Amino acid sequence: MQSTRTLPASYHLHGTLDLSQNRQALIWLNLASIVLVGVFGWLTLQYIAAVRPSLPTVQINLNGWDLLIYIGLLVLAMLGTIVLHELIHGAFFWLYTRAQAVYGFKGIYAYAAAPGWYIPRYQYTITALAPLVCITLAGALLVLVVPAAIIFWVAVVVVANAAGATGDLAITAWLLTQPRGTLVHDTGDAMMIYQPAPSPADSHG
């Protein structure tokens, strides 16, 4: 099955996921993001120590303008990570639909979406996980070759991206509980899943 603009006649709406309307889910996702920062931060440090054991210990003493510049660079790194994350989502939406993704913000959360398209579960799952996989792998490779002064910023991007993938991981977990033929319609505001209507034989069986 391929992505389509036309919902098959046998399909009906099975469920809707709108995390922004579920305060409890948002709280849990934010807590999960903190956990992912810790986990990916530790794993990243262990990986760097393993592949670049000769790196010198870095001590940062910041005050005054240096501190402001450092904070500014951190903010820019975070914003750049968000943009890259959503562009990767958009690239995979394009790969499967050959249509430009729609980008935007809902509250403090950025999104890439493919309104008007019904995307098979496996394609949507790949699209959801793509930023986490691509940026993590790219970071792992960059750590091998970039100068020591750049490694910290590579680590920041990898860890920030992992924290930002919390929603993607939650959506993936939900989709993996759905039947293989599920179609996903992502409008940016919400995500709807469609499944074939049960046949009369199934409903009576």
C-alpha positions, -999 to +999 in steps of 0.1 A: +000+000+000+012+035-009+003+070+004-028+083-012-049+114-013-081+094-015-093+074+015-103+039+004-140+034+006-138+006+030-118+027+056-133+045+085-119+068+113-106+046+141-089+070+164-075+105+169-044+116+187-040+152+197-014+155+224-019+193+228-054+186+241-043+161+266-027+179+295-018+147+314-001+132+283+019+164+278+031+163+314+042+127+309+059+135+276+078+164+292+089+141+320+100+116+294+120+143+276+139+149+308+147+112+311+158+111+275+182+140+281+198+121+309+199+088+291+212+102+258+235+125+276+251+096+295+253+074+264+268+102+243+295+109+269+303+071+271+305+069+233+328+100+230+351+086+257+353+053+239+360+066+204+381+097+213+399+086+245+428+110+240+405+141+241+418+166+267+395+175+296+377+207+289+372+233+316+349+262+308+351+293+329+326+318+317+316+352+330+302+384+317+299+386+279+315+352+275+286+336+294+260+355+273+277+344+241+278+308+253+241+309+262+233+325+229+252+297+211+233+271+230+200+287+221+210+288+184+221+251+186+187+242+200+168+262+174+189+247+146+182+212+160+145+219+159+146+231+123+168+201+112+145+177+130+114+190+112+131+192+079+140+155+081+103+147+089+094+168+058+119+151+036+104+117+044+069+130+039+081+141+005+097+107-002+064+090+003+040+115-011+061+136-035+043+166-019+058+195+001+052+190+038+036+217+059+056+232+088+044+252+118+042+256+155+014+246+179+021+262+212+058+257+219+060+226+197+071+226+161+057+202+136+059+189+100+027+174+086+012+161+054-024+172+054-046+157+028-025+125+026-034+091+040+000+074+048+004+037+055+014+029+091+049+016+082+057+047+061+045+070+089+065+051+115+097+055+094+089+092+090+084+096+127+116+079+137+138+094+109+151+125+127+161+105+158+179+079+137+195+102+112+208+128+136+220+103+161+239+084+134+253+116+119+264+127+153+281+094+160+301+097+127+309+134+132+324+127+167+350+105+150+364+132+128+355+167+140+380+188+160+378+185+198+363+220+202+333+210+180+325+177+198+306+195+226+282+211+201+277+178+182+267+163+216+243+191+223+225+186+190+223+148+194+209+151+230+185+179+222+172+160+192+166+129+213+147+149+238+126+164+210+118+130+197+097+120+227+065+127+209+077+107+179+085+077+200+051+079+217+033+081+184+054+052+171+046+031+201+009+038+196+010+030+159+028-003+165-003-015+184-025-009+153-032-033+125-008-033+095-033-018+071-038+013+092-036+047+073-025+079+091-037+114+083-015+140+099-028+176+098-003+191+122-030+199+147-039+162+152-033+128+138-061+105+127-058+068+120-081+050+096-088+013+093-109-010+072-145-013+085-152-048+098-171-070+074-206-082+084-191-117+087-165-104+112-190-085+133-212-116+136-184-141+139 
